Amino acid sequence: MSTAEKLTRPGYLSKSIGLMSTAARAAGVDLGAAMKKGDITAVDYATMVHRCNSSNCARKCEHWRNAEPDATAAPSFCANLEILERLKP
């Protein structure tokens, strides 16, 4: 399957966006507010989604999310951990 076919498949990116948003919330980061404030750009956000999507840890992340619903930090294996740490208030 080509990249273009993957990207246009329904739900392909929404799963990564959901996982990334969960990790961000756990880290105490509001990505929408960070964009409005100028801490990240739309390109940064898209890069984060791509990084999450291509990290091949979705199952691990889903397990983390289900096992630790009240987590107060992103998981140590998060592909976006560095930027989430930088964006913490």
N, CA, C and O atoms as a CHARMM CRD file, in Angstrom:
* protein
*
  356
    1    1 MET  N      0.85000  -1.17500   0.00000 PROA 1      0.00000
    2    1 MET  CA     0.00000   0.00000   0.00000 PROA 1      0.00000
    3    1 MET  C      0.89800   1.24100   0.00000 PROA 1      0.00000
    4    1 MET  O      1.83500   1.34300   0.79100 PROA 1      0.00000
    5    2 SER  N      0.60100   2.15700  -0.88100 PROA 2      0.00000
    6    2 SER  CA     1.40600   3.37700  -0.98100 PROA 2      0.00000
    7    2 SER  C      1.10300   4.31400   0.18600 PROA 2      0.00000
    8    2 SER  O      0.08000   4.18300   0.85700 PROA 2      0.00000
    9    3 THR  N      2.00500   5.25600   0.41100 PROA 3      0.00000
   10    3 THR  CA     1.79600   6.24700   1.46600 PROA 3      0.00000
   11    3 THR  C      0.52200   7.03400   1.21200 PROA 3      0.00000
   12    3 THR  O     -0.24900   7.28400   2.13900 PROA 3      0.00000
   13    4 ALA  N      0.29500   7.42400  -0.03200 PROA 4      0.00000
   14    4 ALA  CA    -0.91400   8.18500  -0.36700 PROA 4      0.00000
   15    4 ALA  C     -2.17000   7.37300  -0.05000 PROA 4      0.00000
   16    4 ALA  O     -3.15200   7.91800   0.45600 PROA 4      0.00000
   17    5 GLU  N     -2.14000   6.07400  -0.34500 PROA 5      0.00000
   18    5 GLU  CA    -3.29600   5.22600  -0.04100 PROA 5      0.00000
   19    5 GLU  C     -3.50800   5.11700   1.46800 PROA 5      0.00000
   20    5 GLU  O     -4.64300   5.14000   1.94400 PROA 5      0.00000
   21    6 LYS  N     -2.41400   4.99900   2.21500 PROA 6      0.00000
   22    6 LYS  CA    -2.52400   4.93000   3.67500 PROA 6      0.00000
   23    6 LYS  C     -3.12300   6.21700   4.23300 PROA 6      0.00000
   24    6 LYS  O     -4.03100   6.18100   5.06300 PROA 6      0.00000
   25    7 LEU  N     -2.60600   7.35100   3.76800 PROA 7      0.00000
   26    7 LEU  CA    -3.04100   8.63700   4.30400 PROA 7      0.00000
   27    7 LEU  C     -4.50000   8.94200   4.02000 PROA 7      0.00000
   28    7 LEU  O     -5.13200   9.69400   4.76300 PROA 7      0.00000
   29    8 THR  N     -5.04300   8.37100   2.95800 PROA 8      0.00000
   30    8 THR  CA    -6.43900   8.64400   2.61400 PROA 8      0.00000
   31    8 THR  C     -7.38500   7.56700   3.14200 PROA 8      0.00000
   32    8 THR  O     -8.59800   7.66900   2.95900 PROA 8      0.00000
   33    9 ARG  N     -6.85100   6.55200   3.78700 PROA 9      0.00000
   34    9 ARG  CA    -7.68300   5.50600   4.37000 PROA 9      0.00000
   35    9 ARG  C     -8.40200   6.08100   5.59400 PROA 9      0.00000
   36    9 ARG  O     -7.75400   6.66900   6.45900 PROA 9      0.00000
   37   10 PRO  N     -9.73300   5.92200   5.68500 PROA 10     0.00000
   38   10 PRO  CA   -10.48000   6.47400   6.82000 PROA 10     0.00000
   39   10 PRO  C     -9.91500   5.99600   8.15800 PROA 10     0.00000
   40   10 PRO  O     -9.66000   4.80700   8.35100 PROA 10     0.00000
   41   11 GLY  N     -9.72700   6.93400   9.06400 PROA 11     0.00000
   42   11 GLY  CA    -9.25600   6.61400  10.39900 PROA 11     0.00000
   43   11 GLY  C     -7.76700   6.42200  10.55000 PROA 11     0.00000
   44   11 GLY  O     -7.28000   6.22200  11.66200 PROA 11     0.00000
   45   12 TYR  N     -7.03000   6.48000   9.44700 PROA 12     0.00000
   46   12 TYR  CA    -5.59300   6.18900   9.49900 PROA 12     0.00000
   47   12 TYR  C     -4.85800   7.12400  10.44600 PROA 12     0.00000
   48   12 TYR  O     -4.10200   6.66900  11.30400 PROA 12     0.00000
   49   13 LEU  N     -5.07100   8.40900  10.30200 PROA 13     0.00000
   50   13 LEU  CA    -4.36700   9.36500  11.15100 PROA 13     0.00000
   51   13 LEU  C     -5.10700   9.65100  12.45000 PROA 13     0.00000
   52   13 LEU  O     -4.48600  10.05800  13.43200 PROA 13     0.00000
   53   14 SER  N     -6.41600   9.44800  12.47400 PROA 14     0.00000
   54   14 SER  CA    -7.17200   9.77900  13.68200 PROA 14     0.00000
   55   14 SER  C     -6.72300   8.94500  14.87400 PROA 14     0.00000
   56   14 SER  O     -6.75100   9.42800  16.00600 PROA 14     0.00000
   57   15 LYS  N     -6.31100   7.70800  14.64300 PROA 15     0.00000
   58   15 LYS  CA    -5.81200   6.87300  15.73500 PROA 15     0.00000
   59   15 LYS  C     -4.54900   7.49200  16.33200 PROA 15     0.00000
   60   15 LYS  O     -4.41900   7.59100  17.55200 PROA 15     0.00000
   61   16 SER  N     -3.62500   7.90700  15.47200 PROA 16     0.00000
   62   16 SER  CA    -2.38500   8.52500  15.95100 PROA 16     0.00000
   63   16 SER  C     -2.66900   9.84500  16.65400 PROA 16     0.00000
   64   16 SER  O     -2.05400  10.15300  17.67500 PROA 16     0.00000
   65   17 ILE  N     -3.59100  10.62000  16.11600 PROA 17     0.00000
   66   17 ILE  CA    -3.94600  11.89600  16.74600 PROA 17     0.00000
   67   17 ILE  C     -4.52300  11.63900  18.13600 PROA 17     0.00000
   68   17 ILE  O     -4.19400  12.35000  19.08500 PROA 17     0.00000
   69   18 GLY  N     -5.37200  10.63700  18.25900 PROA 18     0.00000
   70   18 GLY  CA    -5.95500  10.30300  19.55500 PROA 18     0.00000
   71   18 GLY  C     -4.91300   9.85900  20.56500 PROA 18     0.00000
   72   18 GLY  O     -4.93500  10.29200  21.71700 PROA 18     0.00000
   73   19 LEU  N     -4.00000   8.99600  20.13700 PROA 19     0.00000
   74   19 LEU  CA    -2.94700   8.52800  21.04000 PROA 19     0.00000
   75   19 LEU  C     -2.03400   9.67800  21.44500 PROA 19     0.00000
   76   19 LEU  O     -1.65500   9.80200  22.61000 PROA 19     0.00000
   77   20 MET  N     -1.68600  10.51400  20.47900 PROA 20     0.00000
   78   20 MET  CA    -0.81200  11.64900  20.76400 PROA 20     0.00000
   79   20 MET  C     -1.49300  12.62200  21.72500 PROA 20     0.00000
   80   20 MET  O     -0.85300  13.14400  22.63800 PROA 20     0.00000
   81   21 SER  N     -2.76500  12.86200  21.52700 PROA 21     0.00000
   82   21 SER  CA    -3.50600  13.77100  22.40400 PROA 21     0.00000
   83   21 SER  C     -3.57500  13.22800  23.82500 PROA 21     0.00000
   84   21 SER  O     -3.46900  13.98600  24.78900 PROA 21     0.00000
   85   22 THR  N     -3.75400  11.91400  23.95400 PROA 22     0.00000
   86   22 THR  CA    -3.78400  11.29600  25.27800 PROA 22     0.00000
   87   22 THR  C     -2.44900  11.46600  25.98500 PROA 22     0.00000
   88   22 THR  O     -2.41200  11.81100  27.16600 PROA 22     0.00000
   89   23 ALA  N     -1.35900  11.22700  25.27600 PROA 23     0.00000
   90   23 ALA  CA    -0.02200  11.38900  25.86400 PROA 23     0.00000
   91   23 ALA  C      0.21300  12.84700  26.25000 PROA 23     0.00000
   92   23 ALA  O      0.79100  13.13000  27.30000 PROA 23     0.00000
   93   24 ALA  N     -0.23300  13.76600  25.40400 PROA 24     0.00000
   94   24 ALA  CA    -0.05500  15.19400  25.69400 PROA 24     0.00000
   95   24 ALA  C     -0.83500  15.58500  26.94800 PROA 24     0.00000
   96   24 ALA  O     -0.30300  16.27000  27.82200 PROA 24     0.00000
   97   25 ARG  N     -2.08700  15.15400  27.03900 PROA 25     0.00000
   98   25 ARG  CA    -2.89600  15.46100  28.22800 PROA 25     0.00000
   99   25 ARG  C     -2.24400  14.90000  29.48600 PROA 25     0.00000
  100   25 ARG  O     -2.19600  15.57000  30.51700 PROA 25     0.00000
  101   26 ALA  N     -1.74000  13.66600  29.39900 PROA 26     0.00000
  102   26 ALA  CA    -1.06900  13.06200  30.55800 PROA 26     0.00000
  103   26 ALA  C      0.12900  13.90200  30.98200 PROA 26     0.00000
  104   26 ALA  O      0.42400  14.02400  32.17100 PROA 26     0.00000
  105   27 ALA  N      0.81700  14.47900  30.00000 PROA 27     0.00000
  106   27 ALA  CA     1.99100  15.31100  30.28700 PROA 27     0.00000
  107   27 ALA  C      1.60000  16.71300  30.74300 PROA 27     0.00000
  108   27 ALA  O      2.46100  17.51000  31.11400 PROA 27     0.00000
  109   28 GLY  N      0.29800  17.01500  30.71400 PROA 28     0.00000
  110   28 GLY  CA    -0.16100  18.34200  31.12000 PROA 28     0.00000
  111   28 GLY  C     -0.02900  19.37800  30.02500 PROA 28     0.00000
  112   28 GLY  O      0.04800  20.57600  30.29900 PROA 28     0.00000
  113   29 VAL  N     -0.00200  18.91900  28.78600 PROA 29     0.00000
  114   29 VAL  CA     0.19800  19.81000  27.64200 PROA 29     0.00000
  115   29 VAL  C     -1.09500  19.92500  26.84300 PROA 29     0.00000
  116   29 VAL  O     -1.70500  18.91800  26.48400 PROA 29     0.00000
  117   30 ASP  N     -1.50500  21.14900  26.57000 PROA 30     0.00000
  118   30 ASP  CA    -2.65400  21.43500  25.71400 PROA 30     0.00000
  119   30 ASP  C     -2.08700  21.83800  24.35800 PROA 30     0.00000
  120   30 ASP  O     -1.61400  22.96100  24.18400 PROA 30     0.00000
  121   31 LEU  N     -2.13900  20.91300  23.39800 PROA 31     0.00000
  122   31 LEU  CA    -1.52800  21.17500  22.09200 PROA 31     0.00000
  123   31 LEU  C     -2.22200  22.31200  21.34800 PROA 31     0.00000
  124   31 LEU  O     -1.56300  23.08000  20.64700 PROA 31     0.00000
  125   32 GLY  N     -3.54100  22.42900  21.48900 PROA 32     0.00000
  126   32 GLY  CA    -4.26400  23.53600  20.85500 PROA 32     0.00000
  127   32 GLY  C     -3.80600  24.87600  21.39900 PROA 32     0.00000
  128   32 GLY  O     -3.58400  25.82100  20.64200 PROA 32     0.00000
  129   33 ALA  N     -3.66400  24.95400  22.71300 PROA 33     0.00000
  130   33 ALA  CA    -3.18700  26.19500  23.33900 PROA 33     0.00000
  131   33 ALA  C     -1.74600  26.48100  22.93200 PROA 33     0.00000
  132   33 ALA  O     -1.37200  27.63600  22.72800 PROA 33     0.00000
  133   34 ALA  N     -0.94400  25.43300  22.81500 PROA 34     0.00000
  134   34 ALA  CA     0.45600  25.61700  22.40300 PROA 34     0.00000
  135   34 ALA  C      0.52900  26.18600  20.99100 PROA 34     0.00000
  136   34 ALA  O      1.39900  27.00400  20.69200 PROA 34     0.00000
  137   35 MET  N     -0.38800  25.75000  20.12000 PROA 35     0.00000
  138   35 MET  CA    -0.41900  26.29200  18.75800 PROA 35     0.00000
  139   35 MET  C     -0.86700  27.74700  18.77700 PROA 35     0.00000
  140   35 MET  O     -0.26500  28.59000  18.11200 PROA 35     0.00000
  141   36 LYS  N     -1.91400  28.04700  19.53200 PROA 36     0.00000
  142   36 LYS  CA    -2.40600  29.42700  19.60800 PROA 36     0.00000
  143   36 LYS  C     -1.34600  30.36400  20.16400 PROA 36     0.00000
  144   36 LYS  O     -1.21700  31.50500  19.72000 PROA 36     0.00000
  145   37 LYS  N     -0.59900  29.88000  21.12600 PROA 37     0.00000
  146   37 LYS  CA     0.44600  30.67800  21.76200 PROA 37     0.00000
  147   37 LYS  C      1.68300  30.81800  20.87500 PROA 37     0.00000
  148   37 LYS  O      2.51600  31.69500  21.10500 PROA 37     0.00000
  149   38 GLY  N      1.80400  29.96600  19.87200 PROA 38     0.00000
  150   38 GLY  CA     2.95800  30.02000  18.98200 PROA 38     0.00000
  151   38 GLY  C      4.12100  29.15100  19.42600 PROA 38     0.00000
  152   38 GLY  O      5.21700  29.23700  18.87200 PROA 38     0.00000
  153   39 ASP  N      3.87800  28.30500  20.43900 PROA 39     0.00000
  154   39 ASP  CA     4.93800  27.40900  20.89600 PROA 39     0.00000
  155   39 ASP  C      5.21400  26.29900  19.88900 PROA 39     0.00000
  156   39 ASP  O      6.33700  25.80500  19.78700 PROA 39     0.00000
  157   40 ILE  N      4.17100  25.91000  19.14100 PROA 40     0.00000
  158   40 ILE  CA     4.33300  24.97700  18.03100 PROA 40     0.00000
  159   40 ILE  C      3.52500  25.50000  16.85100 PROA 40     0.00000
  160   40 ILE  O      2.54000  26.21700  17.02700 PROA 40     0.00000
  161   41 THR  N      3.94500  25.13900  15.67100 PROA 41     0.00000
  162   41 THR  CA     3.24900  25.53200  14.44600 PROA 41     0.00000
  163   41 THR  C      2.40000  24.36200  13.95500 PROA 41     0.00000
  164   41 THR  O      2.47600  23.25700  14.49300 PROA 41     0.00000
  165   42 ALA  N      1.60500  24.61400  12.94800 PROA 42     0.00000
  166   42 ALA  CA     0.82300  23.54500  12.33000 PROA 42     0.00000
  167   42 ALA  C      1.75400  22.47800  11.75900 PROA 42     0.00000
  168   42 ALA  O      1.43900  21.28900  11.79700 PROA 42     0.00000
  169   43 VAL  N      2.88700  22.89900  11.23700 PROA 43     0.00000
  170   43 VAL  CA     3.86700  21.94600  10.70500 PROA 43     0.00000
  171   43 VAL  C      4.44300  21.10000  11.84300 PROA 43     0.00000
  172   43 VAL  O      4.63300  19.89400  11.68600 PROA 43     0.00000
  173   44 ASP  N      4.72100  21.73000  12.98800 PROA 44     0.00000
  174   44 ASP  CA     5.20300  20.98000  14.15300 PROA 44     0.00000
  175   44 ASP  C      4.17500  19.92800  14.56600 PROA 44     0.00000
  176   44 ASP  O      4.52300  18.78100  14.84700 PROA 44     0.00000
  177   45 TYR  N      2.90800  20.33400  14.59900 PROA 45     0.00000
  178   45 TYR  CA     1.83400  19.41800  14.99000 PROA 45     0.00000
  179   45 TYR  C      1.75500  18.25200  14.00600 PROA 45     0.00000
  180   45 TYR  O      1.66600  17.09300  14.41200 PROA 45     0.00000
  181   46 ALA  N      1.78800  18.56400  12.72000 PROA 46     0.00000
  182   46 ALA  CA     1.73700  17.51600  11.69700 PROA 46     0.00000
  183   46 ALA  C      2.93600  16.58100  11.82300 PROA 46     0.00000
  184   46 ALA  O      2.80800  15.37100  11.63500 PROA 46     0.00000
  185   47 THR  N      4.09200  17.14200  12.13800 PROA 47     0.00000
  186   47 THR  CA     5.29400  16.32700  12.33100 PROA 47     0.00000
  187   47 THR  C      5.12200  15.40300  13.52800 PROA 47     0.00000
  188   47 THR  O      5.54400  14.24700  13.49200 PROA 47     0.00000
  189   48 MET  N      4.50600  15.91100  14.58200 PROA 48     0.00000
  190   48 MET  CA     4.25200  15.08300  15.76000 PROA 48     0.00000
  191   48 MET  C      3.30600  13.92900  15.42200 PROA 48     0.00000
  192   48 MET  O      3.52800  12.79700  15.85400 PROA 48     0.00000
  193   49 VAL  N      2.26000  14.20800  14.65700 PROA 49     0.00000
  194   49 VAL  CA     1.32600  13.16100  14.24300 PROA 49     0.00000
  195   49 VAL  C      2.07000  12.12600  13.40200 PROA 49     0.00000
  196   49 VAL  O      1.90300  10.92300  13.60300 PROA 49     0.00000
  197   50 HSD  N      2.88200  12.59000  12.47100 PROA 50     0.00000
  198   50 HSD  CA     3.65000  11.67200  11.62300 PROA 50     0.00000
  199   50 HSD  C      4.60100  10.82800  12.47000 PROA 50     0.00000
  200   50 HSD  O      4.71200   9.61900  12.26800 PROA 50     0.00000
  201   51 ARG  N      5.28000  11.46400  13.41000 PROA 51     0.00000
  202   51 ARG  CA     6.22500  10.75000  14.27300 PROA 51     0.00000
  203   51 ARG  C      5.48700   9.67000  15.06500 PROA 51     0.00000
  204   51 ARG  O      5.95800   8.53800  15.17500 PROA 51     0.00000
  205   52 CYS  N      4.34000  10.02500  15.60900 PROA 52     0.00000
  206   52 CYS  CA     3.53500   9.06500  16.36300 PROA 52     0.00000
  207   52 CYS  C      3.09100   7.92000  15.45600 PROA 52     0.00000
  208   52 CYS  O      3.17500   6.74900  15.82700 PROA 52     0.00000
  209   53 ASN  N      2.62700   8.26800  14.28300 PROA 53     0.00000
  210   53 ASN  CA     2.10700   7.28600  13.34500 PROA 53     0.00000
  211   53 ASN  C      3.17900   6.33000  12.84300 PROA 53     0.00000
  212   53 ASN  O      2.89800   5.15600  12.60100 PROA 53     0.00000
  213   54 SER  N      4.39400   6.81400  12.68400 PROA 54     0.00000
  214   54 SER  CA     5.45200   5.98200  12.10700 PROA 54     0.00000
  215   54 SER  C      6.32800   5.29900  13.15700 PROA 54     0.00000
  216   54 SER  O      7.28800   4.61400  12.80500 PROA 54     0.00000
  217   55 SER  N      6.01200   5.47600  14.43200 PROA 55     0.00000
  218   55 SER  CA     6.86200   4.91800  15.48700 PROA 55     0.00000
  219   55 SER  C      6.59700   3.44300  15.77100 PROA 55     0.00000
  220   55 SER  O      7.35600   2.81000  16.50500 PROA 55     0.00000
  221   56 ASN  N      5.54400   2.89800  15.20800 PROA 56     0.00000
  222   56 ASN  CA     5.20600   1.48400  15.38300 PROA 56     0.00000
  223   56 ASN  C      5.01200   1.08200  16.84300 PROA 56     0.00000
  224   56 ASN  O      5.32100  -0.04900  17.22000 PROA 56     0.00000
  225   57 CYS  N      4.51200   1.98500  17.65300 PROA 57     0.00000
  226   57 CYS  CA     4.26300   1.63100  19.05600 PROA 57     0.00000
  227   57 CYS  C      2.79900   1.85300  19.43600 PROA 57     0.00000
  228   57 CYS  O      2.49100   2.03000  20.61400 PROA 57     0.00000
  229   58 ALA  N      1.90900   1.84600  18.46900 PROA 58     0.00000
  230   58 ALA  CA     0.49100   2.10800  18.74300 PROA 58     0.00000
  231   58 ALA  C     -0.08400   1.11400  19.74900 PROA 58     0.00000
  232   58 ALA  O     -0.79400   1.51000  20.67300 PROA 58     0.00000
  233   59 ARG  N      0.21600  -0.17200  19.57700 PROA 59     0.00000
  234   59 ARG  CA    -0.31400  -1.16900  20.51400 PROA 59     0.00000
  235   59 ARG  C      0.21300  -0.93100  21.92300 PROA 59     0.00000
  236   59 ARG  O     -0.52500  -1.02500  22.90300 PROA 59     0.00000
  237   60 LYS  N      1.49900  -0.62200  22.00400 PROA 60     0.00000
  238   60 LYS  CA     2.11500  -0.34800  23.30200 PROA 60     0.00000
  239   60 LYS  C      1.45700   0.88300  23.93500 PROA 60     0.00000
  240   60 LYS  O      1.19000   0.90300  25.13700 PROA 60     0.00000
  241   61 CYS  N      1.20300   1.89600  23.12300 PROA 61     0.00000
  242   61 CYS  CA     0.58200   3.12500  23.60800 PROA 61     0.00000
  243   61 CYS  C     -0.86300   2.86500  24.04300 PROA 61     0.00000
  244   61 CYS  O     -1.29900   3.36400  25.08000 PROA 61     0.00000
  245   62 GLU  N     -1.59700   2.09200  23.25700 PROA 62     0.00000
  246   62 GLU  CA    -2.97300   1.76300  23.62800 PROA 62     0.00000
  247   62 GLU  C     -2.99800   0.99000  24.94900 PROA 62     0.00000
  248   62 GLU  O     -3.85500   1.23200  25.79900 PROA 62     0.00000
  249   63 HSD  N     -2.06400   0.07100  25.11300 PROA 63     0.00000
  250   63 HSD  CA    -1.97300  -0.68200  26.36800 PROA 63     0.00000
  251   63 HSD  C     -1.68500   0.27600  27.52600 PROA 63     0.00000
  252   63 HSD  O     -2.31900   0.19600  28.57800 PROA 63     0.00000
  253   64 TRP  N     -0.72900   1.17900  27.32500 PROA 64     0.00000
  254   64 TRP  CA    -0.39700   2.17200  28.35300 PROA 64     0.00000
  255   64 TRP  C     -1.63000   2.99700  28.70700 PROA 64     0.00000
  256   64 TRP  O     -1.93500   3.19700  29.88200 PROA 64     0.00000
  257   65 ARG  N     -2.33400   3.47200  27.68700 PROA 65     0.00000
  258   65 ARG  CA    -3.51600   4.31100  27.90500 PROA 65     0.00000
  259   65 ARG  C     -4.58400   3.56200  28.69800 PROA 65     0.00000
  260   65 ARG  O     -5.21700   4.13800  29.58300 PROA 65     0.00000
  261   66 ASN  N     -4.78500   2.29100  28.38900 PROA 66     0.00000
  262   66 ASN  CA    -5.79700   1.49800  29.09200 PROA 66     0.00000
  263   66 ASN  C     -5.35000   1.10500  30.50100 PROA 66     0.00000
  264   66 ASN  O     -6.16900   1.03800  31.41700 PROA 66     0.00000
  265   67 ALA  N     -4.06400   0.84900  30.67200 PROA 67     0.00000
  266   67 ALA  CA    -3.53900   0.42300  31.97300 PROA 67     0.00000
  267   67 ALA  C     -3.35100   1.59400  32.93200 PROA 67     0.00000
  268   67 ALA  O     -3.42100   1.42400  34.14900 PROA 67     0.00000
  269   68 GLU  N     -3.11300   2.77900  32.38100 PROA 68     0.00000
  270   68 GLU  CA    -2.82200   3.94700  33.21600 PROA 68     0.00000
  271   68 GLU  C     -3.68700   5.14500  32.81700 PROA 68     0.00000
  272   68 GLU  O     -3.16300   6.15800  32.35300 PROA 68     0.00000
  273   69 PRO  N     -5.00800   5.03500  32.99400 PROA 69     0.00000
  274   69 PRO  CA    -5.88600   6.13100  32.56000 PROA 69     0.00000
  275   69 PRO  C     -5.65700   7.44600  33.30200 PROA 69     0.00000
  276   69 PRO  O     -6.03400   8.50900  32.81000 PROA 69     0.00000
  277   70 ASP  N     -5.04700   7.38000  34.47100 PROA 70     0.00000
  278   70 ASP  CA    -4.79300   8.59600  35.25000 PROA 70     0.00000
  279   70 ASP  C     -3.32100   8.98700  35.24400 PROA 70     0.00000
  280   70 ASP  O     -2.84600   9.65100  36.16500 PROA 70     0.00000
  281   71 ALA  N     -2.60400   8.57800  34.20900 PROA 71     0.00000
  282   71 ALA  CA    -1.16700   8.87900  34.12000 PROA 71     0.00000
  283   71 ALA  C     -0.93700  10.38900  34.17000 PROA 71     0.00000
  284   71 ALA  O     -1.74300  11.17000  33.66500 PROA 71     0.00000
  285   72 THR  N      0.16000  10.77800  34.77800 PROA 72     0.00000
  286   72 THR  CA     0.49800  12.20200  34.89200 PROA 72     0.00000
  287   72 THR  C      1.73400  12.55100  34.07400 PROA 72     0.00000
  288   72 THR  O      2.33800  13.60600  34.26000 PROA 72     0.00000
  289   73 ALA  N      2.09700  11.66000  33.17400 PROA 73     0.00000
  290   73 ALA  CA     3.22300  11.90400  32.27100 PROA 73     0.00000
  291   73 ALA  C      3.03100  11.04900  31.03200 PROA 73     0.00000
  292   73 ALA  O      2.38000  10.00500  31.07900 PROA 73     0.00000
  293   74 ALA  N      3.60000  11.49500  29.93200 PROA 74     0.00000
  294   74 ALA  CA     3.59100  10.68800  28.71400 PROA 74     0.00000
  295   74 ALA  C      4.46800   9.46200  28.96200 PROA 74     0.00000
  296   74 ALA  O      5.38600   9.52000  29.78000 PROA 74     0.00000
  297   75 PRO  N      4.20300   8.36200  28.27400 PROA 75     0.00000
  298   75 PRO  CA     5.02800   7.17300  28.49200 PROA 75     0.00000
  299   75 PRO  C      6.46100   7.39200  28.01100 PROA 75     0.00000
  300   75 PRO  O      6.70900   8.16700  27.08800 PROA 75     0.00000
  301   76 SER  N      7.38400   6.70500  28.64600 PROA 76     0.00000
  302   76 SER  CA     8.80600   6.89000  28.32800 PROA 76     0.00000
  303   76 SER  C      9.14100   6.51700  26.89100 PROA 76     0.00000
  304   76 SER  O     10.13800   6.99700  26.35100 PROA 76     0.00000
  305   77 PHE  N      8.33000   5.66900  26.26100 PROA 77     0.00000
  306   77 PHE  CA     8.59000   5.25000  24.88500 PROA 77     0.00000
  307   77 PHE  C      7.95300   6.17300  23.84600 PROA 77     0.00000
  308   77 PHE  O      8.09000   5.93300  22.64700 PROA 77     0.00000
  309   78 CYS  N      7.26600   7.21600  24.28400 PROA 78     0.00000
  310   78 CYS  CA     6.54800   8.11200  23.37100 PROA 78     0.00000
  311   78 CYS  C      7.50400   8.75900  22.37000 PROA 78     0.00000
  312   78 CYS  O      8.53600   9.31300  22.74700 PROA 78     0.00000
  313   79 ALA  N      7.14900   8.68000  21.11300 PROA 79     0.00000
  314   79 ALA  CA     7.97500   9.26900  20.05100 PROA 79     0.00000
  315   79 ALA  C      8.03000  10.78900  20.14900 PROA 79     0.00000
  316   79 ALA  O      8.92900  11.41500  19.58800 PROA 79     0.00000
  317   80 ASN  N      7.07700  11.38300  20.85600 PROA 80     0.00000
  318   80 ASN  CA     7.02600  12.84100  21.00900 PROA 80     0.00000
  319   80 ASN  C      7.38400  13.29900  22.41900 PROA 80     0.00000
  320   80 ASN  O      7.11300  14.44300  22.78400 PROA 80     0.00000
  321   81 LEU  N      7.98000  12.43400  23.20100 PROA 81     0.00000
  322   81 LEU  CA     8.27200  12.75200  24.59800 PROA 81     0.00000
  323   81 LEU  C      9.10000  14.02300  24.74500 PROA 81     0.00000
  324   81 LEU  O      8.81300  14.85200  25.60800 PROA 81     0.00000
  325   82 GLU  N     10.10700  14.18100  23.92500 PROA 82     0.00000
  326   82 GLU  CA    10.98900  15.34800  24.05200 PROA 82     0.00000
  327   82 GLU  C     10.22000  16.65700  23.86400 PROA 82     0.00000
  328   82 GLU  O     10.37300  17.58500  24.65900 PROA 82     0.00000
  329   83 ILE  N      9.40900  16.73300  22.83400 PROA 83     0.00000
  330   83 ILE  CA     8.67400  17.97800  22.59700 PROA 83     0.00000
  331   83 ILE  C      7.58700  18.18000  23.65500 PROA 83     0.00000
  332   83 ILE  O      7.32000  19.31400  24.05200 PROA 83     0.00000
  333   84 LEU  N      6.96200  17.10200  24.11400 PROA 84     0.00000
  334   84 LEU  CA     5.95800  17.24200  25.16900 PROA 84     0.00000
  335   84 LEU  C      6.59700  17.75000  26.45800 PROA 84     0.00000
  336   84 LEU  O      6.01200  18.57500  27.15800 PROA 84     0.00000
  337   85 GLU  N      7.77500  17.27000  26.76700 PROA 85     0.00000
  338   85 GLU  CA     8.48900  17.75800  27.95500 PROA 85     0.00000
  339   85 GLU  C      8.80900  19.24900  27.81100 PROA 85     0.00000
  340   85 GLU  O      8.70400  20.01000  28.77300 PROA 85     0.00000
  341   86 ARG  N      9.19400  19.65000  26.61700 PROA 86     0.00000
  342   86 ARG  CA     9.52100  21.05600  26.36700 PROA 86     0.00000
  343   86 ARG  C      8.28600  21.94700  26.47800 PROA 86     0.00000
  344   86 ARG  O      8.39000  23.10500  26.88200 PROA 86     0.00000
  345   87 LEU  N      7.13200  21.42000  26.12500 PROA 87     0.00000
  346   87 LEU  CA     5.89600  22.20500  26.12700 PROA 87     0.00000
  347   87 LEU  C      5.19000  22.23900  27.47800 PROA 87     0.00000
  348   87 LEU  O      4.20000  22.95300  27.63700 PROA 87     0.00000
  349   88 LYS  N      5.67700  21.49000  28.43700 PROA 88     0.00000
  350   88 LYS  CA     5.03400  21.48300  29.75400 PROA 88     0.00000
  351   88 LYS  C      4.99300  22.88700  30.33600 PROA 88     0.00000
  352   88 LYS  O      5.94300  23.65700  30.19700 PROA 88     0.00000
  353   89 PRO  N      3.86700  23.21500  30.99800 PROA 89     0.00000
  354   89 PRO  CA     3.76100  24.54900  31.61300 PROA 89     0.00000
  355   89 PRO  C      4.70600  24.70900  32.79200 PROA 89     0.00000
  356   89 PRO  O      4.74000  25.76900  33.41700 PROA 89     0.00000
